[in-house]
Amino acid sequence: MGMLKTIKPLMVKHEPEILMSMGLVGLVSSIFLAANATAKATKVVEEERYRLNKEKLTKTEIIKAVWKLYIPTAVLTVASVPCIIAGNRVSSKRNAALAAAYTLSETALEEYQKKTKEVVGEKKEKEIRDSVSQDKVNKDYKPSSVLLTNSGDSLFKDELSGRYFKSSWNAIQKAANELNQKAIAGADITTVNEWFEALGLEPLDGMDHLGWRVYDGRGLIQIELGSCLTPDNIPCGCIQYTNQPRDLSMY
């Protein structure tokens, strides 16, 4: 009973993958079953030809002689396809729910930030944001993880990816301005990976689906510089995003 309680949440969580995997395994297995049935069918057809003393069997006679051999293949194929369809349907529903949740949380965050500025003022809100950035630097800064970009010698932290790198604020602002100008001129979309590459950083898996889109009215890269210190008192500029990237597949 205890094991069932442990396994059930995992099965629910990975239901789309389980269903689609079952379907794919079933289809692959049906191919092997079909090949095996064909080998047997060749022998059965030959035996039936001798039994009927005919040089060549008609299509009807061949089907009548071998159809039972293909029952396992047909059953497995019929069972596998619905698994794939069901898995895809579950995945689509979950993606739709995630998209709705993302939109709601994004709106809530924007409203919270706006109200915070109204209540405490922009200067105090910036101090709070810098304090949060400082806490993160205290926790995750490692000198060995700093990346070199050949764009400057000052230390920065990208708060989207959590990566530390050497550059200059002028180079970072220039990269943002050039990508924004390109987007306004017609590119429309700027992916997070395009932004990373402009900073001299390696692209990351999954970041081609996140970015900024001009036509929705909020599609420009908007950054501010947070002033922090590493645990060994090295100044570190934290790149804060006042316009967070969006899931581009949702727009």
N, C-alpha and C positions, 0 to 999 in steps of 0.2 A: 504493500500500500504506500509506504514511504517512497519507494523508487518511482511509483507511478506519479506521485505528486511532483517529483523532481523532473521526470521525463516530459510530462504533459506540457508545462510552460515552454520547454525547448521545442517541442513539436509544433506548438501554436506559433511560436516566434519564427520558425524556419519552414512553415507550411508551404509557401510558394516554392522554395528550393527542393523540398522533399517531393512535392507533387511533380514538378518538372523533371527531377532526377528519375523518379519512378517511370515517368512517361518515356524519357529518352532511353533508359535501360531496357524498357519493354520493347521499344522500336528496334533497338540494336539486336536484342534477343530474337525478335521476330524475323530479322534478316537471316540469322543463323538457322532458325527453324525452317525458313523457306528454302534455304540452300540444301538442308538435310532432306526436306520433303521432296525436293526436285530430284535429288540423287535416287531416292527410293522410287519416285514416280517413273523415272526412266526404266528402271527394272520391271515395275508393274506393267507398264505399257508394252514392253517387249514380251512379257509372259502372256498378256492378254492377246497380243497379235498372234502368238503361236496357238493359243487356245481357240481363237476364232478362225485360225488358218487364213489370215488375211495379210497381205503385204503391207498395207497401211490402214490405220484406224481413222475413223472420222473424228471430228472435233467432239461430237456428242459422246462417242464411245470413249474417247480419252478422258473427258471430264467425269463420266460415269465411273471409270476405273480408278481415278486418282483423287477425287475431290475430298475424300475423308482424310487423306494425308495432310491436307492444308488447313484442317480445322484448328489445330493449335496455333498456327501462324495467324489465322484470321481472328481468333479470340483474343490473342495477345495484342494484336494491332488495334482492335476495337477498344480494348481496355486502356491502352497506352495513350491514345490521342486525347480522350477526355481529361486524363491526368495533366497533360501539357496545357490544355485549354484552361482547366480549373486553376492550375498554378499561375498562369499568366493573368487570369481574372483577379485572383487574390492579390497578386503583386500590384496590379493596376489600381485596385481599390485602396490599397495601403499607400501607394504613391499619391493618390488624390487626397487622402486624409492628411498625409505629411505636408503636401503643398498647402492645404487649407490651414494647418497648424502653423506652418512657417509664416504665412501671410499674417495670421493673427498675432503671432509673437513679434513679428517685425513691426507691425502697427503699434502694439503695446509698448515696445522699446522706444519707438519714435516719440510717442505721447509722453512716456516717462521722462525722456531726456529733455523734451520741450518744457514740461512742467517743472522739472528740476531747475532749469535756467530761470524760469519765471519766479520761482520761490526764493532761490538762494542767490541768483545773479549769475551771469556768464563766467565771471572771474572765479567764483567759489566752485561752480560746476566743473571748471577746468582743473581746479586744485584737487577736487575729488577724483576726477579721471586720472590725473597724474599720480595720485596716491595709489590707485588700483594698479596702474602700470608699474609703479615702484615695487609693490608687493610681489608682482609676478617676476620682476627682474631678480629680486632677492631669492626667489625660489628656484628659478630655472637657468640662471646665467652660469655658463661654463666657458672659461677662456679658450679651451680646446675646440669649442664648437663654432668659433667666430670664422666667418667666410670672408674671403678677399674678393673685391670686385674691380680693382684698378680704377675706382672713381673717387678715391679719397681715403683718408686715414682716420676719420672719426668713427666712433662706434655707434651703430644703430641697431634697433630691434624692430622687425616687422611683426606687428601684433596679429596679423592674419595667420601667418605660418609659425610664428614663434621663433624665427631664425634671427641670429645675430650676424651682422656683417659690417665691413668697413666701407665707408663711402663719404659723401658730403651732402649737406642739406640742399645745396644748389643743384647737385646732380639729381637728387631725388625729386625735387620740384620740377626740374627740367623734364624728367621722364614722365611725370604726371601731366604736365602741360602739353607735351608732344602727343601723348596718347589721347588726351581730351580733344585736341585740335583735329586729330585724325578721325576721331569718332564723329565730331560735329560736321566734318567735311564730307561724310558719307559712309564711313565704316560702321556707324551706329553702335556696334558692340565692341567692348573691350573686355577680354577674359582676364581672370586673375592670373593665369599663366603668362599672358602677354605682359601684364604689369610686372610680374616677377622677372621675366627676361629683360625688361627695360631697366630694372634695378641691378641687373647683372647676376641674378639668382637663377638656380635651376628650376624648371617647371616641376609641379607636383601632380601626382595622379589624382584625377577627379576634379581638378581646378579649371579644366576647360569648360565645365558646365556652370561655373560661377563667374559673375562679372557685373559690368555696368552697361546699361542700354540707354541711349540718348532719348529715344522717342517717348519714354514714359515720364520724361520731365525730371528725372532724378538720376540720369545716366552718366554723370561725370565722376571721375575719381576726385574725392575731396579728402584731404589729409591735413592733420595738424601734428605738431611736434611736441611730444611730452618730454620733460626734462627729468632724467633719472640718474642714479648712481649705482654702479655694480657693487657687490660686497667688498671689493678691493678698491673702492672709491674712484673708479674710472667713469667719467661722464658718458652717459648713454642716451641717445635720442630715440624715444619710442614713437614709431609711426602709428598714430591713432587715426582711425577711419571715421569721419563724421557722416559719411555716406557708405554704408556697408554694401558689399557686393550681394547680388541676388542670384537665385537659381534661374538661369537663363531659359531653362525649359518650361518655366511657368509663365513666360511672357511672350 
